[in-house]
């Protein structure tokens, strides 16, 4: 490495939670590889952060494609020399329609982004983290509060987020021998372009529509910076960051 800055890879970094995490880590002195499907969005985040190519790179990436994920990590290692932190943040949902009306394609699309994507990225991170000197690193998976309780009409999304908890625990166990710590962040109603519908009304378990409180997405970015900055002998296994008054406790 040209400097002693730690290196992060963030998926879904072009907006919302991923952008907040990238901005927070850059402000905290990290070098960051931003991954996402839209090259322009990645460039815009880097420009907003006010850093050069020695601090941040944007790598257009579809996390469901193994070759693109491998290129993401290769380019990160070439640019910065190592990988210290991976935030598996990219995610996708399905339309809020009755369970029996979901198509196999909708199911598979959600599984590919939310579960296969983190699997592929974590594999590449493991390979680099095991081989680098000093050995090790940290992975944080975006579980969502749907890793605990579902919303109505969310079977594919909820299933993948429950599965992320299993992936987090399994890779955390497998990573112990190599100084790789793995944790999960479960997020509820962070205000992003994807959660604008919260202010318009979201279907509740009783069938009613209800406006839901949201929180500043910066709270999530701050939590990621905290988790990323821990020494590798300490780990946040699971953290929940949510809008205080959202219907989660007692939901349903």
C-alpha positions as CSV (number, residue, x, y, z in Angstrom):
1,X,0.0,0.0,0.0
2,X,1.0,3.5,-0.7
3,X,-0.2,4.5,2.8
4,X,-1.3,3.0,6.1
5,X,-5.0,3.6,5.5
6,X,-7.4,0.6,5.9
7,X,-9.3,-0.5,2.9
8,X,-13.1,-1.1,2.7
9,X,-15.3,-2.6,0.0
10,X,-19.0,-1.6,0.0
11,X,-21.7,-3.1,-2.2
12,X,-24.8,-1.1,-3.1
13,X,-22.7,2.0,-2.5
14,X,-24.3,4.4,-5.0
15,X,-27.1,5.5,-2.8
16,X,-28.9,5.1,0.5
17,X,-27.3,3.0,3.2
18,X,-24.2,2.1,1.1
19,X,-23.6,5.7,0.3
20,X,-23.8,6.7,4.0
21,X,-21.4,3.9,4.9
22,X,-18.9,5.0,2.2
23,X,-19.1,8.6,3.2
24,X,-18.6,7.8,6.8
25,X,-15.6,5.5,6.2
26,X,-14.0,8.0,3.8
27,X,-14.4,10.7,6.5
28,X,-12.9,8.4,9.0
29,X,-9.7,8.0,6.9
30,X,-10.4,4.7,5.1
31,X,-9.7,4.0,1.4
32,X,-12.9,2.7,-0.1
33,X,-13.9,0.7,-3.2
34,X,-17.5,1.5,-4.0
35,X,-19.5,-1.2,-5.9
36,X,-22.9,-0.9,-7.5
37,X,-24.7,-1.3,-10.8
38,X,-24.6,2.4,-11.8
39,X,-21.2,3.8,-12.6
40,X,-22.5,7.4,-12.6
41,X,-24.0,7.0,-9.1
42,X,-20.6,5.7,-7.7
43,X,-18.8,8.6,-9.3
44,X,-21.2,11.1,-7.8
45,X,-20.7,9.7,-4.3
46,X,-16.9,9.9,-4.7
47,X,-17.2,13.5,-6.0
48,X,-19.4,14.4,-3.1
49,X,-16.9,13.0,-0.7
50,X,-14.2,15.2,-2.2
51,X,-11.6,12.5,-2.5
52,X,-9.3,11.4,-5.3
53,X,-8.6,8.1,-6.9
54,X,-5.9,7.5,-4.3
55,X,-8.7,7.2,-1.7
56,X,-11.7,5.9,-3.5
57,X,-12.6,3.9,-6.7
58,X,-15.9,3.1,-8.2
59,X,-16.3,-0.4,-9.7
60,X,-19.6,-1.1,-11.5
61,X,-20.6,-4.5,-10.2
62,X,-23.5,-6.9,-10.4
63,X,-23.0,-8.9,-7.2
64,X,-24.9,-11.9,-8.7
65,X,-22.2,-12.4,-11.3
66,X,-19.1,-14.2,-10.0
67,X,-16.8,-12.8,-12.6
68,X,-17.8,-9.2,-11.8
69,X,-17.4,-9.8,-8.1
70,X,-13.9,-11.3,-8.7
71,X,-13.0,-8.2,-10.7
72,X,-14.2,-5.9,-7.9
73,X,-11.9,-7.5,-5.4
74,X,-9.0,-7.7,-7.9
75,X,-9.3,-4.0,-8.7
76,X,-9.5,-3.1,-5.0
77,X,-6.4,-5.1,-4.2
78,X,-4.6,-3.6,-7.2
79,X,-5.6,0.0,-6.1
80,X,-5.0,-0.3,-2.4
81,X,-3.0,-3.4,-1.7
82,X,-5.4,-5.3,0.6
83,X,-9.0,-5.6,1.9
84,X,-9.7,-4.9,5.6
85,X,-13.5,-4.6,5.6
86,X,-16.4,-5.7,3.4
87,X,-20.0,-4.4,3.9
88,X,-22.4,-6.7,2.1
89,X,-25.1,-4.1,1.6
90,X,-26.6,-4.6,-1.9
91,X,-30.2,-5.8,-1.7
92,X,-33.4,-6.3,-3.6
93,X,-37.0,-7.0,-2.9
94,X,-40.1,-8.2,-4.7
95,X,-43.5,-6.5,-5.3
96,X,-45.9,-6.7,-2.2
97,X,-48.2,-9.2,-3.8
98,X,-49.9,-12.3,-2.5
99,X,-47.4,-15.2,-1.9
100,X,-49.1,-17.5,-4.4
101,X,-48.7,-14.8,-7.2
102,X,-45.0,-14.5,-6.9
103,X,-43.1,-15.9,-9.9
104,X,-40.1,-18.2,-9.7
105,X,-38.1,-15.5,-11.5
106,X,-39.0,-13.0,-8.8
107,X,-38.0,-15.4,-6.0
108,X,-34.7,-16.3,-7.7
109,X,-33.9,-12.6,-8.5
110,X,-34.3,-11.7,-4.8
111,X,-32.2,-14.8,-3.6
112,X,-29.5,-14.0,-6.1
113,X,-29.0,-10.4,-5.0
114,X,-29.6,-10.8,-1.3
115,X,-27.9,-14.2,-0.6
116,X,-25.8,-15.3,-3.5
117,X,-24.3,-11.8,-3.8
118,X,-23.0,-11.8,-0.2
119,X,-21.8,-15.4,-0.6
120,X,-19.7,-14.5,-3.6
121,X,-18.3,-11.3,-2.1
122,X,-17.5,-13.0,1.2
123,X,-15.6,-15.7,-0.7
124,X,-13.5,-13.2,-2.5
125,X,-12.9,-11.3,0.8
126,X,-11.9,-14.5,2.5
127,X,-9.3,-15.4,-0.2
128,X,-7.6,-12.0,0.1
129,X,-7.9,-11.6,3.9
130,X,-6.4,-15.1,4.5
131,X,-3.4,-14.4,2.2
132,X,-2.6,-10.8,3.1
133,X,-0.1,-9.6,5.7
134,X,-1.2,-8.9,8.4
135,X,-3.8,-11.6,7.9
136,X,-7.5,-11.0,8.6
137,X,-10.2,-8.5,8.2
138,X,-13.9,-7.9,8.9
139,X,-17.2,-8.6,7.1
140,X,-20.5,-7.0,8.0
141,X,-23.7,-8.2,6.4
142,X,-26.9,-6.2,6.0
143,X,-29.5,-8.3,7.6
144,X,-32.4,-5.9,8.0
145,X,-35.0,-6.2,10.8
146,X,-36.6,-8.7,8.3
147,X,-34.0,-11.1,9.6
148,X,-36.2,-11.2,12.7
149,X,-39.8,-10.5,11.7
150,X,-41.5,-10.2,8.3
151,X,-43.7,-7.6,6.7
152,X,-46.8,-8.8,4.9
153,X,-46.1,-10.1,1.4
154,X,-42.4,-10.3,1.8
155,X,-41.6,-14.0,1.7
156,X,-38.6,-13.9,-0.6
157,X,-36.9,-10.9,1.1
158,X,-37.6,-12.2,4.6
159,X,-36.3,-15.6,3.7
160,X,-33.1,-14.2,2.3
161,X,-32.5,-12.0,5.4
162,X,-33.0,-14.9,7.7
163,X,-30.5,-16.8,5.6
164,X,-28.1,-13.9,6.0
165,X,-28.0,-14.6,9.7
166,X,-27.0,-18.1,9.0
167,X,-24.3,-17.0,6.6
168,X,-23.0,-14.5,9.1
169,X,-22.7,-17.1,11.8
170,X,-21.2,-19.8,9.6
171,X,-18.6,-17.5,8.0
172,X,-17.8,-16.0,11.4
173,X,-17.0,-19.5,12.7
174,X,-15.0,-20.4,9.5
175,X,-13.1,-17.1,9.7
176,X,-11.8,-17.5,13.3
177,X,-8.6,-19.3,12.3
178,X,-7.7,-16.5,9.9
179,X,-8.5,-13.4,12.1
180,X,-11.7,-12.7,10.0
181,X,-14.5,-11.3,12.1
182,X,-18.1,-11.4,10.8
183,X,-21.1,-9.5,12.1
184,X,-24.5,-8.3,11.0
185,X,-26.4,-5.0,11.0
186,X,-30.1,-5.1,11.1
187,X,-31.6,-1.8,9.9
188,X,-35.2,-0.5,10.3
189,X,-36.6,2.4,8.4
190,X,-33.5,4.4,7.5
191,X,-34.6,7.3,5.3
192,X,-33.4,6.6,1.8
193,X,-35.0,6.8,-1.7
194,X,-36.1,3.2,-1.2
195,X,-38.1,4.1,2.0
196,X,-40.0,7.1,0.8
197,X,-43.1,4.9,0.8
198,X,-42.9,4.7,4.6
199,X,-44.1,8.3,4.7
200,X,-47.0,7.5,2.4
201,X,-48.2,4.4,4.1
202,X,-47.1,0.8,4.5
203,X,-49.4,-2.2,4.8
204,X,-49.5,-3.5,8.3
205,X,-50.2,-7.1,9.6
206,X,-53.9,-6.2,10.2
207,X,-54.3,-5.1,6.6
208,X,-54.4,-1.4,7.4
209,X,-52.1,1.2,5.8
210,X,-50.0,3.2,8.2
211,X,-47.3,5.9,7.9
212,X,-44.1,4.8,9.6
213,X,-41.4,6.9,11.3
214,X,-38.0,6.9,9.7
215,X,-34.5,7.8,10.9
216,X,-31.6,9.7,9.4
217,X,-29.5,7.2,7.4
218,X,-26.4,8.7,8.9
219,X,-27.1,6.7,12.0
220,X,-26.4,3.6,9.9
221,X,-23.2,5.0,8.4
222,X,-22.0,5.9,11.9
223,X,-22.7,2.3,13.1
224,X,-20.8,0.9,10.2
225,X,-17.8,3.1,11.0
226,X,-17.9,1.9,14.6
227,X,-18.1,-1.8,13.6
228,X,-15.4,-1.5,11.0
229,X,-13.0,0.3,13.3
230,X,-13.0,-2.3,16.1
231,X,-9.8,-4.3,16.6
232,X,-10.0,-7.8,15.2
233,X,-10.1,-9.4,18.7
234,X,-13.5,-7.7,19.2
235,X,-16.7,-8.2,17.2
236,X,-20.2,-6.8,17.1
237,X,-22.1,-10.1,16.3
238,X,-25.4,-8.4,15.7
239,X,-26.5,-4.8,16.0
240,X,-30.0,-3.3,15.3
241,X,-30.3,0.3,14.2
242,X,-33.9,1.4,13.7
243,X,-36.3,4.3,13.9
244,X,-37.2,4.5,17.6
245,X,-41.0,4.7,17.0
246,X,-41.4,2.3,14.1
247,X,-43.6,-0.7,14.5
248,X,-41.1,-3.4,15.2
249,X,-41.3,-4.2,18.9
250,X,-44.7,-5.9,19.1
251,X,-45.1,-5.9,15.3
252,X,-48.0,-8.2,14.3
